Amino acid sequence: MAVLRLFAQAREAAGTGRDVVDGRTVDEVLAGARARYPEGFGALLPNCRVWVNGEPAHGDDEVGDDDEVAVLPPVSGGAA
């Protein structure tokens, strides 16, 4: 079970910033999160970046009990 960390809109959509979700890969962890949280969370995921232990991740990357999967929604704003 990996630690799932959610930021910004992902945290708001899920109603939590941290959870423990079962899965052997990033895709399995995210599928478990989609099933657990309201549908707004799942709708947001395609636009998010996912990192494992501070590194960019792919869906088939394996995760274990000591891994942290972070979901980072796009950030808007900036200098014009």
Buried (B, 14 or more C-beta within 10 A) or exposed (E): BBBBBBBBBBBBBBEBEEBEBEBEBBBBBBBBBBEEBEEEBBEBBEEBEBBBEEEEBEEEBEBEEEBBBBBBBEEEEEEE
